[in-house]
């Protein structure tokens, strides 16, 4: 039996197969659509497939659970690590 899990991630949604395989999506609807498409493709070959969709949390609960510093440094200095002074 193959199980596709649609789960909330830090920066959007993801379709997971186990813990190692993941496909990121910006929206929950796109993730659900992809999970069902993959499930249909596998079902055509006679395998058992399940799609499990995580319920979305309210925005305030999601923000409270997120780390306070969500911004990541972007730019050449972050590519090389900390600069020597």
Beta strands, then each sheet from edge to edge (+ up, - down):
strand 1: 2-9
strand 2: 12-17
strand 3: 21-25
strand 4: 49-53
sheet 1: 3+ 2- 1+ 4+
end
